[in-house]
């Protein structure tokens, strides 16, 4: 009786627990590879929960596939099922080309929905972070200075030892320069418009008209929108530690603006 119980426990461990245990880290590595440059899996609570849901689901499917299907194919190692199930999350080379075994399709059933939800969450998190950093400045003077600091931070990170070749060959430095230039042009446009409006108001001793206010807000909004594009490079090519640096730069500018007003 004791031998039978021990055999059952050993069978459960080898056919159910082992595939799930092997599948979980393989799935995580595949997720990191799949979403590299698209977002941060541990950036927010929701993104981390989405990534964890994919890992748990895939591991559960590996355990289920091993426990129910392997008894019919005893020549397949249980650990191999976990590896194959985890590797099923790797992106295909061409859209519409699955090339996967029917068994793998069964084990990864539901992953497509979870992966789509996770991808949407990562894009949303990135957009919200960029907007939160770019919006809310009192004017384009502060926004222009902030863009300069963001550019300097990006170049310092990307031109660090070991990464200079990547910047030189990938054209990333040019992209940083281009996006920063767009922010500066938009900021200068707002600053020029602000000066002209101020001169007109002083000359005619009047307040700003609704149309002038609307033009100024539109010009500021355009500069903020372009700054979001610049910050997108920070989120794509940086790390979570860089977020704190950018937040500190923004807070310092906001504090100096309040102190100078």
C-alpha positions as CSV (number, residue, x, y, z in Angstrom):
1,X,0.0,0.0,0.0
2,X,2.8,2.4,0.9
3,X,4.7,1.6,-2.3
4,X,1.5,2.4,-4.3
5,X,1.1,5.7,-2.6
6,X,4.7,6.6,-3.1
7,X,4.4,5.6,-6.8
8,X,1.3,7.8,-7.2
9,X,3.1,10.7,-5.6
10,X,6.1,10.2,-7.8
11,X,3.9,10.0,-10.8
12,X,2.1,13.2,-10.0
13,X,5.4,15.0,-9.5
14,X,6.9,13.8,-12.7
15,X,3.9,14.0,-15.0
16,X,2.2,17.1,-13.6
17,X,4.4,19.2,-11.3
18,X,7.7,18.8,-13.2
19,X,6.3,20.0,-16.6
20,X,4.7,23.0,-14.9
21,X,7.9,23.9,-13.0
22,X,10.0,23.6,-16.2
23,X,7.4,25.5,-18.3
24,X,7.2,28.6,-16.0
25,X,10.8,29.9,-16.3
26,X,10.8,29.0,-20.0
27,X,7.6,31.0,-20.5
28,X,9.0,34.0,-18.6
29,X,12.1,34.1,-20.8
30,X,10.0,33.9,-23.9
31,X,7.8,36.7,-22.7
32,X,10.8,38.9,-22.0
33,X,12.1,38.1,-25.5
34,X,8.7,38.6,-27.2
35,X,8.0,42.0,-25.6
36,X,11.6,43.4,-25.7
37,X,11.4,47.0,-26.7
38,X,7.6,47.1,-26.4
39,X,7.1,47.6,-22.7
40,X,8.1,46.5,-19.2
41,X,6.5,43.4,-17.9
42,X,7.0,44.5,-14.3
43,X,6.4,48.2,-15.0
44,X,3.0,48.4,-13.3
45,X,0.9,46.1,-11.1
46,X,-1.5,45.4,-14.0
47,X,1.3,44.5,-16.5
48,X,2.9,42.3,-13.9
49,X,-0.4,40.6,-13.3
50,X,-0.9,40.1,-17.0
51,X,2.5,38.5,-17.4
52,X,1.9,36.3,-14.4
53,X,-1.4,35.2,-15.8
54,X,0.3,34.1,-19.0
55,X,3.0,32.2,-17.1
56,X,0.4,30.4,-14.9
57,X,-1.9,29.6,-17.8
58,X,0.9,28.2,-19.9
59,X,2.4,26.2,-17.0
60,X,-1.1,24.8,-16.2
61,X,-1.6,23.8,-19.9
62,X,1.8,22.0,-19.8
63,X,0.9,20.1,-16.7
64,X,-2.5,19.2,-18.1
65,X,-1.0,18.1,-21.4
66,X,1.7,16.0,-19.7
67,X,-0.7,14.4,-17.2
68,X,-3.4,13.6,-19.7
69,X,-1.6,13.1,-23.0
70,X,1.8,11.6,-22.1
71,X,0.4,8.4,-20.8
72,X,-0.5,7.8,-24.4
73,X,3.0,8.6,-25.5
74,X,5.4,7.3,-22.8
75,X,8.5,7.9,-24.9
76,X,8.2,11.7,-24.4
77,X,9.9,13.1,-21.3
78,X,7.5,15.2,-19.1
79,X,10.0,18.0,-18.8
80,X,10.1,18.3,-22.6
81,X,6.4,19.1,-22.6
82,X,7.0,22.1,-20.3
83,X,9.8,23.4,-22.5
84,X,7.8,23.0,-25.7
85,X,4.7,24.7,-24.1
86,X,6.8,27.6,-22.9
87,X,8.5,28.0,-26.3
88,X,5.1,28.1,-27.9
89,X,5.0,31.8,-26.8
90,X,7.9,32.7,-29.0
91,X,6.7,35.0,-31.9
92,X,6.5,33.4,-35.3
93,X,8.8,34.6,-38.1
94,X,5.9,35.6,-40.4
95,X,2.4,36.5,-39.6
96,X,-0.1,33.7,-40.2
97,X,2.7,31.0,-40.2
98,X,2.1,28.8,-37.2
99,X,4.1,25.7,-38.1
100,X,3.3,24.2,-34.7
101,X,2.3,20.7,-33.8
102,X,-1.4,20.2,-32.9
103,X,-0.4,19.1,-29.4
104,X,1.3,22.4,-28.9
105,X,-1.7,24.3,-30.2
106,X,-3.9,22.5,-27.6
107,X,-1.5,23.2,-24.7
108,X,-1.2,26.9,-25.6
109,X,-5.0,27.4,-26.1
110,X,-6.0,30.7,-24.6
111,X,-2.4,32.2,-24.7
112,X,-3.3,34.3,-27.7
113,X,-6.0,36.1,-25.8
114,X,-3.8,36.6,-22.7
115,X,-0.9,37.8,-24.9
116,X,-3.1,40.3,-26.7
117,X,-4.4,41.7,-23.4
118,X,-0.8,41.9,-22.1
119,X,0.4,43.7,-25.2
120,X,-2.4,46.2,-25.0
121,X,-1.6,46.8,-21.3
122,X,2.1,47.4,-22.0
123,X,1.3,49.9,-24.7
124,X,-1.2,51.7,-22.4
125,X,1.3,51.8,-19.6
126,X,4.0,53.2,-21.9
127,X,1.6,55.9,-23.2
128,X,0.4,56.9,-19.8
129,X,3.9,57.2,-18.4
130,X,5.1,59.3,-21.4
131,X,2.0,61.6,-21.1
132,X,2.4,61.9,-17.3
133,X,6.0,63.0,-17.8
134,X,5.3,65.4,-20.7
135,X,2.1,67.1,-19.6
136,X,1.5,69.7,-16.9
137,X,4.4,72.0,-17.4
138,X,3.4,75.7,-16.8
139,X,4.9,76.7,-20.1
140,X,7.2,75.8,-23.0
141,X,10.2,77.3,-21.3
142,X,10.1,74.5,-18.7
143,X,9.2,71.9,-21.4
144,X,12.1,73.0,-23.6
145,X,14.5,72.7,-20.7
146,X,13.1,69.3,-19.8
147,X,13.5,68.1,-23.4
148,X,17.1,69.1,-23.3
149,X,17.7,67.1,-20.1
150,X,15.9,64.1,-21.5
151,X,18.1,64.1,-24.6
152,X,21.2,64.4,-22.5
153,X,20.1,61.5,-20.3
154,X,19.3,59.3,-23.4
155,X,22.7,60.0,-25.0
156,X,24.5,59.4,-21.7
157,X,22.8,56.0,-21.4
158,X,23.1,55.0,-25.1
159,X,26.7,56.1,-25.5
160,X,27.9,54.4,-22.4
161,X,30.8,51.8,-22.9
162,X,29.5,48.8,-24.7
163,X,26.5,50.5,-26.3
164,X,28.2,53.2,-28.5
165,X,28.3,50.8,-31.4
166,X,24.6,50.1,-31.2
167,X,23.8,53.8,-31.3
168,X,26.2,54.4,-34.2
169,X,25.0,51.4,-36.3
170,X,21.3,51.5,-35.4
171,X,20.8,55.2,-36.0
172,X,19.3,55.6,-32.6
173,X,21.3,58.8,-31.9
174,X,19.9,60.4,-35.1
175,X,16.3,59.5,-33.9
176,X,17.0,61.1,-30.6
177,X,18.3,64.2,-32.2
178,X,15.4,64.4,-34.6
179,X,12.7,64.0,-31.9
180,X,14.5,66.5,-29.7
181,X,14.7,69.0,-32.5
182,X,10.9,68.6,-33.2
183,X,10.2,69.5,-29.5
184,X,12.5,72.5,-29.6
185,X,10.9,73.8,-32.8
186,X,7.4,73.5,-31.4
187,X,8.5,75.0,-28.1
188,X,10.2,78.0,-29.8
189,X,7.0,78.5,-31.8
190,X,5.0,78.7,-28.6
191,X,7.5,81.0,-27.0
192,X,7.4,83.4,-30.0
193,X,3.6,83.4,-30.0
194,X,3.6,84.1,-26.3
195,X,5.9,87.1,-26.7
196,X,3.8,88.5,-29.6
197,X,0.6,88.1,-27.6
198,X,2.1,89.8,-24.6
199,X,3.3,92.7,-26.7
200,X,-0.1,93.2,-28.2
201,X,-1.8,93.1,-24.8
202,X,0.6,95.6,-23.3
203,X,0.3,97.9,-26.4
204,X,-3.5,98.0,-26.3
205,X,-3.8,97.6,-22.6
206,X,-6.1,94.6,-22.8
207,X,-6.5,91.0,-21.8
208,X,-5.8,88.0,-24.1
209,X,-8.6,87.3,-26.4
210,X,-10.2,83.8,-26.5
211,X,-8.7,83.2,-29.9
212,X,-5.2,84.0,-28.6
213,X,-5.6,81.8,-25.6
214,X,-6.7,79.0,-27.9
215,X,-3.7,79.5,-30.2
216,X,-1.3,79.4,-27.2
217,X,-2.9,76.2,-25.8
218,X,-2.7,74.6,-29.2
219,X,1.0,75.5,-29.6
220,X,1.7,74.2,-26.1
221,X,-0.2,71.0,-26.8
222,X,1.8,70.4,-29.9
223,X,5.1,70.7,-28.0
224,X,3.8,68.4,-25.3
225,X,2.7,65.8,-27.9
226,X,6.2,65.8,-29.5
227,X,7.8,65.6,-26.1
228,X,5.8,62.4,-25.6
229,X,7.5,60.9,-28.7
230,X,10.9,61.8,-27.2
231,X,10.0,60.2,-23.9
232,X,8.9,57.1,-25.7
233,X,12.5,56.4,-26.5
234,X,13.4,56.6,-22.8
235,X,10.7,54.0,-22.1
236,X,11.7,51.8,-25.0
237,X,15.5,51.8,-24.6
238,X,15.8,52.6,-20.9
239,X,15.2,50.7,-17.7
240,X,12.8,51.2,-14.8
241,X,15.6,53.0,-12.9
242,X,15.6,55.6,-15.6
243,X,12.0,56.4,-14.8
244,X,13.1,57.7,-11.4
245,X,15.8,59.9,-13.0
246,X,13.3,61.4,-15.5
247,X,10.7,62.0,-12.7
248,X,13.4,63.7,-10.6
249,X,14.3,66.0,-13.5
250,X,10.7,66.9,-14.0
251,X,10.1,67.5,-10.3
252,X,13.1,69.7,-10.1
253,X,11.9,71.8,-13.0
254,X,8.4,72.1,-11.5
255,X,9.8,73.2,-8.2
256,X,12.1,75.8,-9.7
257,X,9.1,77.1,-11.8
258,X,7.0,77.5,-8.6
259,X,9.9,79.1,-6.7
260,X,10.6,81.6,-9.5
261,X,6.9,82.6,-9.9
